[in-house]
């Protein structure tokens, strides 16, 4: 049966190109980035799936008056498993939204018209905005499901293909909205024993499985002193000087306090980086009375953010005392993330599937950035981020390789079986 399914996937090349072509035609840009949202793309996808034979569809719309139709749609396609009563389901989650194309002059073709280039031994390359991020994973999951249906094979457990909104802008109308509202305004969607594959990041060989993320803390740091003439610092309290000292003290002090290492991550330590700096006074000969800078902190999971904030308060108190200023810190973003165990059934099954299809031995990694996987892991649901891709997301001439779409579909089919 598996050989038949793999053959059907190999024969799905034209279908995958058709789906990528039609999805690319429909820009799904968030209102935050000047777009209308995902409605057109979602409605097309639902109709296309029905025509192909996937008819068990549910849509859950997050209200957003800025978007077309006033909603941000989230679509679920269900393929019943051999044991529909089994509590654990396999979810494959991709996102509908894409980022804007950026500077048009950097593209060699229209971002919204798919271009297919046959590169001989390298196979076919599909070019267009969104073709990799995240239409590759979307197309792979659909291709795998359709191959099982055409082969008359029933998945070992119920399969849920989830196509979410708003991944590119924080998921407030996507997976976060679904998790916050399930069991309330919408039915309960996830079980604790469910497994979720997120084919939205990876590497060209498909050997890395992301199972963890560092805790994240973004701080806005406002220092208030006393403005004075540049020749009379004795009459003022230099907010910029104090802020600069504080930035260095936070970077060095927090790095020393939370100095643990974890080889799962790269880099394998917590990072505390001063980043953005706001302008203060417009002229050189005035000592500023206010100063603002920002910190981007990515912290190993072993350290709770409350401990980082407590140490931040201790360090800033020393700066306030030295310079006669007051400092306030505002958390612009703060999130702690649980990890999926490297021994979880999902990781074991995925590793075996990748080995079978690609002949690649996988390894688990953690990342410093944020993905939708964190929201699921924090609910106690096993989630893995994996795919084989070249990593052209958000770039001009974004592309995906057709071999990656079909190869990843085979990995997903093995998981489904």
N, C-alpha and C positions, 0 to 999 in steps of 0.2 A: 504493500500500500504506500509506503514512504517513497519508493522509487517512482510510482505513478504520480504522486503529489509533486515530487521534484521535477518530473517531466512537464507537468502542467505549469509549474512556475516558469520553467525555461521557455515554454511556449507563450508566456504572458507578456512578452516584451512589448508588443504593439499596444496591449491594454494599459501597461504601466506608463508608456509614453503618452497615450491618450489622456489618462487621468492627470498626469503632471501638466500637460498642455492646458487642459481646461481649468485646473486649479490656479495655474499661473495667470490666466486671463482675468482672474477675479481678485484684485488687490484687497487684502483683508488687513487694513492698517487701522490701528486703534485711534479713537478720537484724540487721545493724548498726543498723537503724532500727526494730527491733521486729517485723519481718515474717517471712514463711515462705519468701521467695525467689520464683523465677520459674516453678516447675515447672507449676503449674496453667495458667498463661498459655501456656507453651511447648507443653504437650500439646494444649491447645485449638487453637492456631495450626497445629500440624502436622496435626491431623485436618481442620481447615478447608481448608488448602492441598490436601490429598489429594482432598477432595471437589470442589474447584474444578479439579483436573486437574494440579496441580504435585505430582508423586509422587517425584521424585528428591531425597530428604531424608536428611540425615545429622545425628546429634546427638552432641555431645561434651560430656560432663558433667564439670564440675570438682567434685571432692569437697568438701563442706562439711557437717559433721555438724550444724550449727545449723539448716540449711534443711530444708524438707519433702522427704522422700525422700533426704535426705543429700547432695543434689547441687545445683549451679547450672548449669542447662542452656544450651548454646549450639547453635543450630539453623542449618543451611545448606540452602538450596534451590537446586538447579542447573537452569538452562535451557540446554541444549546449544546451542552456536553453529554457524554455517555452516562454520567451520573449527575442529573440535574439537581439532586438533593445534596450533593457535596457542598460543604460550606465554603471551601476555598475555590475562588475563581481566578482565572488569569486575565488580567487587564493589560492592554497595550495602549498607552496614552500618547497621543501626538497633539500638536496645537495648530489651530487654524490660522492664527494671525501671523503677519510678517512685518518686518521693519520697512520703512521707506527705502527707495533705491539709492538715495543720496545724490551726489553730484552726477547729473546725466552724462556729462562729457567723459566720465571715466568708464562708461559702459561702451562695449563695441556693438551692442544690439539693444533693441527695446527691452527693458527689464520685464515687461508684462507679456511678451511674446516669446514662448519657449523656442529655443534654437537647439537642434540636435546635431551634434558633430560626430561623425564616425572616424575614430582615430586608429583604425586598423587593429593591431594586436592589443592596444589599450582599451578597446571597446568603444562604446558610445558615451558621449558626455552631453548632458542636458544642461542648458544655460538659461537662467532667468531668476528673478527675485523670488525667493522662497522654495526653490526646487530642492535644496538641501535642508534648509531650516524652515519648516519641519516637514515638508512634503515628501522627502525621502522616506522617513519613518512611517508617515501616513500611508504612502503608496505600498510600502513593504507589508504593512499589517493587513491592508485590504487584499493584496495579491495572495498572501498566505491563506487568509480566510476563504477566499474564492476558490483556491486550489483544493482545499479540503472539501468544500461543498460540491465542486464538480466531480471530485473523486468518490463522492458518497461516503466520505470518512467523517465520523463523529469525533469531535475533540474529546480528550480524556477527561477534561473538566470544562465547565462553561467558560466561554471566551467572551470578553467584553472589549470592544474597540471603542475607546473614548477619544473624542476630538474636542478639545477645549478651546475656549477663547482666552485672550488677554495674557498669554504667557510672557510676551515681550515687555509688558509694562507692569509686572508685579502680580498678576493672577487674581486681582480683586474681583474680577467678573468671571474667572475661570475656575481652576481647581479649588482655590480658597473659598469661593462662593459656594461651590458644591459641598465641600466639607462642612462649612458653617451652617448650611441650610438643610442638609440631609436629616431626615427624621423630624423636620419641622415643617417648612413650607414645601419641601419635595420629599419623595420617599427616601428611605435609607438606602444608600447605594453600595457602600463598602462594608465587607466583613473583616474582622481582625485577622483572619487567616488568608485573606486574599494576597495575591502576588501581582506586582505592577512593574511592567517593563516600560521604560521611557526611552525610545530610540531617538534621542535629541542631542547626543554628543558622543564622542568616541575618538577613534584614531584610524589611520589608513589601513592598519592590519586587523583591527577589531579585537585587540588583545586586552584592552583595559575596561573594567567594569567599575563604574563609580558607585560607591555604596555609602559615602559620608561626605559631609560638608563641615567646614569650620563654622563656629559661631560668628555672627557678624554684628558689628557695632559701628555706626557712623555717628560722630559727634560734631555738633557746631559749638565752637568755643568762643564766647564773647568776653572780652576783657574791657573793663571800664576803669579809666584813670582820671587824669585832669589835664586838659589841654593847656599848652603854654607856648611861648615863643621859643624857637629853636635855640636861642642864645641863653635862655634862662630855664634849664631843666630843673633847677632847684625850686622853681615855682610850680612845677607840674608833676604829674605822675605818668610816665611814658607807657601808654597801653600797648604800643607796638613792641617796645623792648621787652615788657613783661610777657606778652603773648609769644614772642620769639623764644624766650627762655623756657616758657611753659611747653611749647611744642617739642623742644629738644629734651626737656626733662621727662615728658610723657613717653616719647619714643624710647629713650634709654631706660627709664625707670620701669615702665611696664614690661619691656623686653626682658629685663633682668628678673623681675618678680615672677613672670609667667614664662619661664625659660625651658619648659619641657619640650621633648621631641617626640614625634610620631611618624614613623617611616611610611605610613599610609598616605601622607600628604606630601605635596611638593609646592613650596618649600616645607620642610618637616617641622616647622616651628610657627608660633604665633607671630603675626606682624602688626605693628602699630605705626602707621605712616601718616605724618602730616601731609595734606594734599592741597585742597583749594584754599586760596587766600583772597579775602575781599579787600578792596581799596579802602584807605582811610582818608587822611587829609589830602587835598589836591596839590599842595605846595610843599617845597622842600624845607622851609624854615618854620614849620609849625610842628610841635610835639603833639602827636595824636592823643585824644582823650578816649577814643574807642578803637578797638581792633577786633577783627573776626578771622579765625582760621578754622579749618575742618580736619578731622582725623578719620581715617579709614582703618578699622581694626578687624582683623580676621584671627579668631582665637581658637586654639585647639579645644575640642569638645570637653576635655576633662576640667576646663576652667569655666565656672559659671560667670555670666556677665555681671552679676551683682558684685562679685569679688573684684572684677576689673574696674567697675564704677567706684567702688569703695577706695581702691588704690589711687584712682584718678582724683578723687576728692582730697586724699591725703597729700598728693603731690601739688595740686593747685593751691592748697592752703599755705604751703611753703612759699609759693610765688606771690600770693596776696600779701603775706607778711613782709617779704623782702622789698616789694615795690610800692606798697600802699595802694593796691588796686583791688577791685572785686572781679571775680571770674564766675561766669555761669556756663553750664554745659547743657545742651539740648540734644537728646538722642533722636536723630532723624530716622534712623533705622536700627532696630535691635531684634535679633532672632537667634535662638538657640536650636540646634539641630541634633536629633538622635541619629545614630548610624544603623544601617542594616547589617546584621551579622554576616561575616564572610562565610559562615557555615549554614546560612539560611537555605531552605530548599530551593528558593528561586535562584540563588547564586549557583548552587550545585547543578541544577538543571540547565541553566543558561550556559555555564562553563562547558558542560558536556555537549550541548547543542552547537556551540561555536567550534569546539574541537572537531565535531563530526562534519560540519559543513565547510569550514575554512582550514582545518588542520592546524589551528592556532591554540596555544596554551594561554589561557587568560590569567590576569592578575587583578586584584582589587585595588582601587585607589580612592583617595579622598581629594576634594578640591577646596579651594578658597572661595570660589564664587558661589552664587546661589542658583539652585534649580528648583523646579516644581517638586522634585523628589522629597525635599525637606518637609513640605507640608504633609505628605503622606507618612513619612517616617515618624513625624511628631505625633501622629495619630496611632502609632504602633503597627503600621502596615508596611510590610517589606517592599522596598522599591529599589530598582537598579536602573541606572542610566547607561545605556550601551547602544552602539551601532558601529558599523564600519564606514567611515567617511573621511574625506580629505580636509574638512574644516574650512570651508569657504563662506560660512554664514556671515551676513552683514557686509560682505565685500562687494565691490563692483564685479560684474561677470560671475556672480555666484553660480556654482555648478554642482551637479551630482553625477556620479557614474551609474549607468544603467546596471552594470554588474553588481554594484553595491545594493541597489534596490532589490534585485532578484536574489542575491546571496543572503541578504538580511531576511528576506521573505522565507527562505528555506530554514534559517535559524528559528524564526518565529513559528513556522509550521511544525518543526520538531518539538518546540515547547508546547504548542497546542495539542499535539498527539500524546 
